[in-house]
Amino acid sequence: MAPYSAQTGLIKALLDDAKVSGAEAATVHKFQGNERRTMFVDLTDSTGCHLGRFMTGVDRGDEGSRLLNVAISRAKHHVILLANFEFLRSHAPGDGKVVQILDLFEEHGSKIDVDTILPPGNDDWVDGLHKIIPPNIELAGDQWGAFNEAGFYTAFARDLETARESIVILSPYLTNRGVARWVNHMRAALERGVQVRIVTKPGEEFGGASEAEVKETIDSLRVLRIAVDLRGKMHEKVAIIDQRVAWHGSLNILSHSYTSESMLRLVGETVCRQLMDLITLPHRRRDKTEDAVRIREPALRDMWCRNGSLRRSLWPLL
């Protein structure tokens, strides 16, 4: 059971694909009046999401509180709660019903580490969205091309899924929602041994977003073992994958929402090396405080050895 029909649709697709029988997935509304021996309750809301009404109810009469009560009370014998406990505790009302439920489960329940039973590998659940969102583009590995924002998402996801060595993303801005769009792909890449690095601006240069939100997003990435570098006054929108595929254009990969954008997909070690050399050149103009360059410039530049291979020892968590 989950609050959102999109989530239950994904769960249904994964159950069908795994040929699981005797299980069903539905929203809370559809389960009202029904009971099951064992219930899995997926609260869904996590990093990158705005809390839904389920998670914001405080009074017993609030719609979110009532629906949450229905979800938890449908089990006859066992109820298993799936949730990002840390995220909900930091974003839901402190006196809300969802926090009370988290307290109840932590006090009386047994903790199960999801990663031990469902590691995010390349062929696991991270690919589940393809079951309910058919690909709208066929992309050969050596294909060059120009993409608008609609075509970019599918094509870039394919490149992330096939990465085997390294992923470097330069995105001047990042948001919780923008990062959440790609974080499962990056987690799956890490599980395959891929090195992942993100370069973005310092929080005080973001403008619209608060420094607290930027710090929270960066911290959540670093917890996942994703290296995040800060570079002042940067504005490049670039991704380089396996030193062979490069994306370059106007779209902020980790913050894009609704604007019209374009991205070029370039293939080849030579073009990737030239692009990396270009974006890691020291800034020629500095501000009066000589602090315009916030990233340790050699960190990106030295990722390339003379033969073009990635120097793995230069991927520390900063």
BELKA-V650663 format. One record per residue. N is the residue number from 0. RES is the residue in three letters. PHI is phi in degrees with one decimal (none if undefined). PSI is psi as a letter, one per 20 degrees, with the letter a starting at -180 (NA if undefined). D_FIRST is the distance of its C-alpha to the first C-alpha in Angstrom with 1 decimal. Layout:
n->N res->RES phi->PHI psi->PSI d_first->D_FIRST
n->N res->RES phi->PHI psi->PSI d_first->D_FIRST
//
This chain:
n->0 res->MET phi->none psi->p d_first->0.0
n->1 res->ALA phi->-143.8 psi->r d_first->3.8
n->2 res->PRO phi->-71.6 psi->h d_first->7.0
n->3 res->TYR phi->-118.9 psi->p d_first->8.9
n->4 res->SER phi->-64.9 psi->h d_first->9.6
n->5 res->ALA phi->-62.8 psi->h d_first->11.6
n->6 res->GLN phi->-68.1 psi->g d_first->9.0
n->7 res->THR phi->-67.6 psi->h d_first->7.0
n->8 res->GLY phi->-63.0 psi->g d_first->10.7
n->9 res->LEU phi->-65.0 psi->g d_first->11.7
n->10 res->ILE phi->-62.2 psi->g d_first->9.3
n->11 res->LYS phi->-59.1 psi->g d_first->10.6
n->12 res->ALA phi->-62.3 psi->g d_first->14.0
n->13 res->LEU phi->-68.1 psi->h d_first->14.0
n->14 res->LEU phi->-64.0 psi->g d_first->13.1
n->15 res->ASP phi->-63.4 psi->g d_first->15.8
n->16 res->ASP phi->-64.8 psi->h d_first->18.2
n->17 res->ALA phi->-85.2 psi->i d_first->17.9
n->18 res->LYS phi->56.4 psi->l d_first->18.4
n->19 res->VAL phi->-85.9 psi->p d_first->15.7
n->20 res->SER phi->-108.0 psi->q d_first->16.0
n->21 res->GLY phi->78.8 psi->j d_first->14.3
n->22 res->ALA phi->-125.7 psi->q d_first->10.7
n->23 res->GLU phi->-139.9 psi->q d_first->8.4
n->24 res->ALA phi->-127.7 psi->p d_first->5.7
n->25 res->ALA phi->-157.7 psi->r d_first->5.3
n->26 res->THR phi->-78.0 psi->r d_first->5.4
n->27 res->VAL phi->-60.7 psi->g d_first->6.2
n->28 res->HIS phi->-58.4 psi->h d_first->9.6
n->29 res->LYS phi->-75.1 psi->i d_first->9.2
n->30 res->PHE phi->-92.1 psi->i d_first->7.9
n->31 res->GLN phi->-60.1 psi->p d_first->10.9
n->32 res->GLY phi->89.6 psi->i d_first->13.5
n->33 res->ASN phi->-109.1 psi->q d_first->11.6
n->34 res->GLU phi->-136.8 psi->q d_first->11.4
n->35 res->ARG phi->-139.1 psi->q d_first->10.9
n->36 res->ARG phi->-61.0 psi->g d_first->13.2
n->37 res->THR phi->-129.8 psi->p d_first->10.8
n->38 res->MET phi->-123.7 psi->p d_first->7.3
n->39 res->PHE phi->-102.7 psi->p d_first->6.1
n->40 res->VAL phi->-108.8 psi->o d_first->5.0
n->41 res->ASP phi->-100.1 psi->o d_first->6.0
n->42 res->LEU phi->-75.6 psi->i d_first->8.5
n->43 res->THR phi->70.5 psi->g d_first->10.0
n->44 res->ASP phi->-56.6 psi->p d_first->13.3
n->45 res->SER phi->-154.5 psi->a d_first->16.2
n->46 res->THR phi->-51.4 psi->p d_first->19.8
n->47 res->GLY phi->96.6 psi->i d_first->20.9
n->48 res->CYS phi->-108.7 psi->q d_first->18.5
n->49 res->HIS phi->-86.0 psi->p d_first->19.5
n->50 res->LEU phi->-60.5 psi->p d_first->17.3
n->51 res->GLY phi->-80.2 psi->r d_first->15.2
n->52 res->ARG phi->-66.0 psi->h d_first->15.7
n->53 res->PHE phi->-56.5 psi->g d_first->12.8
n->54 res->MET phi->-92.5 psi->i d_first->14.9
n->55 res->THR phi->-110.9 psi->i d_first->18.3
n->56 res->GLY phi->-66.3 psi->p d_first->18.3
n->57 res->VAL phi->-115.8 psi->g d_first->21.3
n->58 res->ASP phi->-82.5 psi->q d_first->22.4
n->59 res->ARG phi->-60.1 psi->h d_first->20.6
n->60 res->GLY phi->-82.8 psi->i d_first->21.2
n->61 res->ASP phi->-62.5 psi->q d_first->19.6
n->62 res->GLU phi->-57.4 psi->g d_first->16.9
n->63 res->GLY phi->-61.2 psi->g d_first->14.7
n->64 res->SER phi->-64.1 psi->g d_first->15.6
n->65 res->ARG phi->-64.5 psi->g d_first->14.8
n->66 res->LEU phi->-67.2 psi->h d_first->11.3
n->67 res->LEU phi->-65.2 psi->h d_first->10.7
n->68 res->ASN phi->-63.9 psi->g d_first->12.4
n->69 res->VAL phi->-60.7 psi->g d_first->10.3
n->70 res->ALA phi->-60.9 psi->g d_first->7.1
n->71 res->ILE phi->-74.8 psi->h d_first->9.5
n->72 res->SER phi->-94.4 psi->j d_first->11.5
n->73 res->ARG phi->-83.5 psi->i d_first->9.6
n->74 res->ALA phi->-89.0 psi->p d_first->10.8
n->75 res->LYS phi->-82.5 psi->h d_first->14.3
n->76 res->HIS phi->-125.6 psi->g d_first->15.5
n->77 res->HIS phi->-134.4 psi->p d_first->13.4
n->78 res->VAL phi->-129.4 psi->p d_first->10.6
n->79 res->ILE phi->-114.4 psi->p d_first->10.3
n->80 res->LEU phi->-101.2 psi->p d_first->9.8
n->81 res->LEU phi->-107.0 psi->p d_first->10.1
n->82 res->ALA phi->-163.1 psi->q d_first->12.2
n->83 res->ASN phi->-87.3 psi->n d_first->15.7
n->84 res->PHE phi->-58.5 psi->g d_first->17.3
n->85 res->GLU phi->-63.0 psi->g d_first->20.7
n->86 res->PHE phi->-63.2 psi->g d_first->19.7
n->87 res->LEU phi->-65.5 psi->h d_first->17.9
n->88 res->ARG phi->-64.7 psi->h d_first->20.8
n->89 res->SER phi->-87.2 psi->i d_first->23.3
n->90 res->HIS phi->-119.2 psi->h d_first->21.9
n->91 res->ALA phi->-78.5 psi->q d_first->20.1
n->92 res->PRO phi->-55.8 psi->p d_first->22.5
n->93 res->GLY phi->-59.8 psi->h d_first->24.1
n->94 res->ASP phi->-103.1 psi->j d_first->23.9
n->95 res->GLY phi->-80.1 psi->r d_first->20.4
n->96 res->LYS phi->-67.0 psi->h d_first->17.7
n->97 res->VAL phi->-66.0 psi->h d_first->15.5
n->98 res->VAL phi->-67.2 psi->h d_first->18.6
n->99 res->GLN phi->-61.8 psi->h d_first->19.2
n->100 res->ILE phi->-68.4 psi->g d_first->15.8
n->101 res->LEU phi->-59.4 psi->g d_first->16.7
n->102 res->ASP phi->-59.5 psi->g d_first->20.1
n->103 res->LEU phi->-61.9 psi->g d_first->18.9
n->104 res->PHE phi->-69.3 psi->h d_first->16.9
n->105 res->GLU phi->-69.3 psi->h d_first->19.9
n->106 res->GLU phi->-79.0 psi->h d_first->22.4
n->107 res->HIS phi->-113.9 psi->i d_first->21.0
n->108 res->GLY phi->-99.4 psi->r d_first->18.6
n->109 res->SER phi->-108.8 psi->p d_first->19.5
n->110 res->LYS phi->-79.9 psi->p d_first->19.1
n->111 res->ILE phi->-120.2 psi->p d_first->18.0
n->112 res->ASP phi->-81.7 psi->o d_first->19.4
n->113 res->VAL phi->-59.2 psi->h d_first->17.1
n->114 res->ASP phi->-63.4 psi->h d_first->20.3
n->115 res->THR phi->-77.6 psi->h d_first->21.7
n->116 res->ILE phi->-107.5 psi->i d_first->19.2
n->117 res->LEU phi->-144.8 psi->m d_first->18.3
n->118 res->PRO phi->-65.8 psi->p d_first->21.4
n->119 res->PRO phi->-80.9 psi->m d_first->21.4
n->120 res->GLY phi->-91.4 psi->r d_first->24.2
n->121 res->ASN phi->-62.8 psi->h d_first->25.5
n->122 res->ASP phi->-103.2 psi->j d_first->24.0
n->123 res->ASP phi->-98.4 psi->b d_first->20.6
n->124 res->TRP phi->-65.0 psi->h d_first->17.3
n->125 res->VAL phi->-60.5 psi->h d_first->19.4
n->126 res->ASP phi->-88.7 psi->j d_first->20.6
n->127 res->GLY phi->-63.4 psi->h d_first->17.3
n->128 res->LEU phi->-60.3 psi->h d_first->17.8
n->129 res->HIS phi->-65.5 psi->i d_first->20.8
n->130 res->LYS phi->-72.3 psi->h d_first->18.8
n->131 res->ILE phi->-114.2 psi->i d_first->17.7
n->132 res->ILE phi->-123.6 psi->n d_first->20.7
n->133 res->PRO phi->-58.2 psi->q d_first->23.9
n->134 res->PRO phi->-63.0 psi->p d_first->26.7
n->135 res->ASN phi->-104.1 psi->j d_first->29.3
n->136 res->ILE phi->-153.3 psi->p d_first->32.0
n->137 res->GLU phi->-103.0 psi->p d_first->33.8
n->138 res->LEU phi->-125.1 psi->o d_first->35.2
n->139 res->ALA phi->-78.0 psi->q d_first->37.9
n->140 res->GLY phi->-60.1 psi->h d_first->38.3
n->141 res->ASP phi->-103.0 psi->j d_first->41.8
n->142 res->GLN phi->-84.3 psi->p d_first->41.2
n->143 res->TRP phi->-86.9 psi->q d_first->42.6
n->144 res->GLY phi->177.3 psi->r d_first->41.4
n->145 res->ALA phi->-113.9 psi->p d_first->40.6
n->146 res->PHE phi->-131.5 psi->q d_first->37.1
n->147 res->ASN phi->-86.3 psi->a d_first->35.9
n->148 res->GLU phi->-62.4 psi->h d_first->32.7
n->149 res->ALA phi->-70.6 psi->g d_first->30.7
n->150 res->GLY phi->-74.4 psi->h d_first->32.1
n->151 res->PHE phi->-61.3 psi->g d_first->32.1
n->152 res->TYR phi->-57.8 psi->g d_first->28.4
n->153 res->THR phi->-65.6 psi->g d_first->28.1
n->154 res->ALA phi->-66.0 psi->g d_first->31.4
n->155 res->PHE phi->-67.1 psi->h d_first->31.0
n->156 res->ALA phi->-59.6 psi->g d_first->27.6
n->157 res->ARG phi->-60.8 psi->g d_first->29.5
n->158 res->ASP phi->-65.5 psi->g d_first->32.2
n->159 res->LEU phi->-63.4 psi->h d_first->29.9
n->160 res->GLU phi->-68.8 psi->h d_first->28.3
n->161 res->THR phi->-100.6 psi->j d_first->31.8
n->162 res->ALA phi->-62.1 psi->p d_first->33.4
n->163 res->ARG phi->-125.6 psi->i d_first->35.1
n->164 res->GLU phi->-125.6 psi->g d_first->37.3
n->165 res->SER phi->-153.2 psi->q d_first->36.8
n->166 res->ILE phi->-132.5 psi->p d_first->34.9
n->167 res->VAL phi->-122.9 psi->p d_first->36.8
n->168 res->ILE phi->-123.7 psi->p d_first->35.4
n->169 res->LEU phi->-105.5 psi->o d_first->37.6
n->170 res->SER phi->-135.0 psi->o d_first->35.8
n->171 res->PRO phi->-55.2 psi->h d_first->37.9
n->172 res->TYR phi->-126.4 psi->q d_first->34.8
n->173 res->LEU phi->-143.2 psi->q d_first->31.3
n->174 res->THR phi->-131.2 psi->r d_first->28.3
n->175 res->ASN phi->-57.4 psi->g d_first->24.9
n->176 res->ARG phi->-67.1 psi->g d_first->23.4
n->177 res->GLY phi->-65.1 psi->g d_first->26.0
n->178 res->VAL phi->-67.9 psi->g d_first->25.6
n->179 res->ALA phi->-60.0 psi->h d_first->21.8
n->180 res->ARG phi->-60.7 psi->h d_first->22.5
n->181 res->TRP phi->-116.7 psi->i d_first->24.4
n->182 res->VAL phi->-65.4 psi->h d_first->23.5
n->183 res->ASN phi->-67.8 psi->h d_first->21.4
n->184 res->HIS phi->-63.8 psi->h d_first->24.3
n->185 res->MET phi->-70.1 psi->h d_first->26.7
n->186 res->ARG phi->-62.1 psi->g d_first->24.8
n->187 res->ALA phi->-62.5 psi->h d_first->24.9
n->188 res->ALA phi->-63.4 psi->g d_first->28.6
n->189 res->LEU phi->-59.3 psi->h d_first->29.3
n->190 res->GLU phi->-63.1 psi->h d_first->28.0
n->191 res->ARG phi->-85.3 psi->j d_first->30.5
n->192 res->GLY phi->88.7 psi->j d_first->33.2
n->193 res->VAL phi->-79.7 psi->p d_first->33.6
n->194 res->GLN phi->-86.3 psi->p d_first->35.2
n->195 res->VAL phi->-122.4 psi->p d_first->33.5
n->196 res->ARG phi->-134.8 psi->p d_first->35.5
n->197 res->ILE phi->-121.3 psi->p d_first->34.9
n->198 res->VAL phi->-121.0 psi->p d_first->37.8
n->199 res->THR phi->-147.9 psi->r d_first->37.4
n->200 res->LYS phi->-77.6 psi->q d_first->39.4
n->201 res->PRO phi->-65.0 psi->q d_first->39.7
n->202 res->GLY phi->-57.1 psi->h d_first->37.6
n->203 res->GLU phi->-71.1 psi->i d_first->40.6
n->204 res->GLU phi->-98.7 psi->j d_first->41.3
n->205 res->PHE phi->-75.2 psi->h d_first->37.9
n->206 res->GLY phi->83.5 psi->e d_first->39.1
n->207 res->GLY phi->-69.4 psi->h d_first->36.0
n->208 res->ALA phi->-83.7 psi->q d_first->33.5
n->209 res->SER phi->-76.3 psi->q d_first->34.2
n->210 res->GLU phi->-61.8 psi->h d_first->35.5
n->211 res->ALA phi->-64.3 psi->g d_first->32.9
n->212 res->GLU phi->-66.2 psi->g d_first->30.0
n->213 res->VAL phi->-62.3 psi->g d_first->32.0
n->214 res->LYS phi->-62.5 psi->g d_first->32.6
n->215 res->GLU phi->-60.9 psi->g d_first->28.9
n->216 res->THR phi->-65.9 psi->g d_first->28.0
n->217 res->ILE phi->-63.8 psi->g d_first->31.0
n->218 res->ASP phi->-61.0 psi->h d_first->30.2
n->219 res->SER phi->-66.7 psi->h d_first->26.6
n->220 res->LEU phi->-69.2 psi->g d_first->28.2
n->221 res->ARG phi->-67.3 psi->h d_first->30.9
n->222 res->VAL phi->-60.2 psi->h d_first->28.5
n->223 res->LEU phi->-81.5 psi->j d_first->27.2
n->224 res->ARG phi->74.5 psi->k d_first->30.9
n->225 res->ILE phi->-95.5 psi->p d_first->31.4
n->226 res->ALA phi->-72.5 psi->p d_first->35.0
n->227 res->VAL phi->-126.8 psi->p d_first->35.4
n->228 res->ASP phi->-107.7 psi->q d_first->38.9
n->229 res->LEU phi->-111.0 psi->p d_first->40.2
n->230 res->ARG phi->-134.7 psi->p d_first->43.1
n->231 res->GLY phi->-67.8 psi->q d_first->44.8
n->232 res->LYS phi->62.0 psi->k d_first->45.6
n->233 res->MET phi->-78.9 psi->q d_first->43.8
n->234 res->HIS phi->-148.5 psi->j d_first->42.6
n->235 res->GLU phi->-74.5 psi->q d_first->42.1
n->236 res->LYS phi->-116.7 psi->n d_first->39.0
n->237 res->VAL phi->-143.3 psi->q d_first->39.0
n->238 res->ALA phi->-138.0 psi->p d_first->37.1
n->239 res->ILE phi->-129.8 psi->p d_first->38.8
n->240 res->ILE phi->-120.9 psi->p d_first->37.1
n->241 res->ASP phi->55.1 psi->k d_first->39.0
n->242 res->GLN phi->56.1 psi->k d_first->42.2
n->243 res->ARG phi->-129.6 psi->h d_first->42.2
n->244 res->VAL phi->-117.3 psi->p d_first->39.9
n->245 res->ALA phi->-122.7 psi->p d_first->40.3
n->246 res->TRP phi->-116.2 psi->p d_first->38.6
n->247 res->HIS phi->-148.1 psi->p d_first->40.7
n->248 res->GLY phi->173.0 psi->b d_first->40.6
n->249 res->SER phi->-106.9 psi->i d_first->39.6
n->250 res->LEU phi->-91.4 psi->p d_first->35.8
n->251 res->ASN phi->-74.2 psi->o d_first->34.4
n->252 res->ILE phi->-61.6 psi->h d_first->31.9
n->253 res->LEU phi->-104.0 psi->j d_first->29.9
n->254 res->SER phi->-146.0 psi->i d_first->30.1
n->255 res->HIS phi->-60.8 psi->q d_first->30.5
n->256 res->SER phi->-125.8 psi->f d_first->28.8
n->257 res->TYR phi->-125.2 psi->i d_first->30.5
n->258 res->THR phi->-76.8 psi->q d_first->34.2
n->259 res->SER phi->-79.5 psi->p d_first->36.1
n->260 res->GLU phi->-141.0 psi->r d_first->37.0
n->261 res->SER phi->-140.4 psi->q d_first->38.6
n->262 res->MET phi->-137.4 psi->q d_first->38.4
n->263 res->LEU phi->-102.2 psi->p d_first->40.8
n->264 res->ARG phi->-104.6 psi->o d_first->39.8
n->265 res->LEU phi->-117.4 psi->p d_first->42.8
n->266 res->VAL phi->-125.2 psi->p d_first->43.3
n->267 res->GLY phi->138.6 psi->q d_first->45.9
n->268 res->GLU phi->-65.7 psi->h d_first->46.8
n->269 res->THR phi->-64.9 psi->g d_first->49.8
n->270 res->VAL phi->-65.5 psi->h d_first->48.0
n->271 res->CYS phi->-67.1 psi->h d_first->45.3
n->272 res->ARG phi->-67.1 psi->g d_first->48.1
n->273 res->GLN phi->-64.7 psi->h d_first->50.0
n->274 res->LEU phi->-66.7 psi->g d_first->46.9
n->275 res->MET phi->-63.4 psi->g d_first->46.2
n->276 res->ASP phi->-60.9 psi->h d_first->49.9
n->277 res->LEU phi->-67.0 psi->g d_first->49.8
n->278 res->ILE phi->-80.5 psi->i d_first->46.8
n->279 res->THR phi->-105.6 psi->j d_first->48.0
n->280 res->LEU phi->-64.8 psi->p d_first->51.5
n->281 res->PRO phi->-57.8 psi->q d_first->52.4
n->282 res->HIS phi->-62.3 psi->p d_first->52.4
n->283 res->ARG phi->-85.5 psi->i d_first->56.0
n->284 res->ARG phi->-119.4 psi->p d_first->55.7
n->285 res->ARG phi->-120.5 psi->q d_first->54.7
n->286 res->ASP phi->-78.7 psi->a d_first->54.5
n->287 res->LYS phi->-64.5 psi->h d_first->57.2
n->288 res->THR phi->-90.7 psi->j d_first->55.3
n->289 res->GLU phi->56.4 psi->k d_first->55.1
n->290 res->ASP phi->-121.5 psi->k d_first->51.4
n->291 res->ALA phi->-69.3 psi->h d_first->50.0
n->292 res->VAL phi->-94.5 psi->o d_first->48.7
n->293 res->ARG phi->-95.7 psi->h d_first->45.9
n->294 res->ILE phi->-86.1 psi->q d_first->44.8
n->295 res->ARG phi->-75.0 psi->n d_first->47.0
n->296 res->GLU phi->-51.8 psi->g d_first->48.2
n->297 res->PRO phi->-61.9 psi->h d_first->49.3
n->298 res->ALA phi->-59.3 psi->g d_first->45.7
n->299 res->LEU phi->-81.7 psi->g d_first->44.8
n->300 res->ARG phi->-62.4 psi->h d_first->48.3
n->301 res->ASP phi->-81.0 psi->j d_first->48.8
n->302 res->MET phi->-66.1 psi->i d_first->45.7
n->303 res->TRP phi->-108.1 psi->p d_first->48.0
n->304 res->CYS phi->-81.8 psi->r d_first->50.8
n->305 res->ARG phi->-63.0 psi->h d_first->53.9
n->306 res->ASN phi->-86.6 psi->j d_first->52.6
n->307 res->GLY phi->87.4 psi->i d_first->49.4
n->308 res->SER phi->-83.2 psi->q d_first->47.1
n->309 res->LEU phi->-79.2 psi->p d_first->44.5
n->310 res->ARG phi->-87.8 psi->n d_first->45.9
n->311 res->ARG phi->-63.7 psi->h d_first->42.9
n->312 res->SER phi->-69.0 psi->i d_first->44.5
n->313 res->LEU phi->-101.6 psi->k d_first->44.2
n->314 res->TRP phi->-119.4 psi->l d_first->40.4
n->315 res->PRO phi->-73.7 psi->q d_first->40.2
n->316 res->LEU phi->-76.5 psi->p d_first->37.5
n->317 res->LEU phi->-92.7 psi->NA d_first->39.4
//
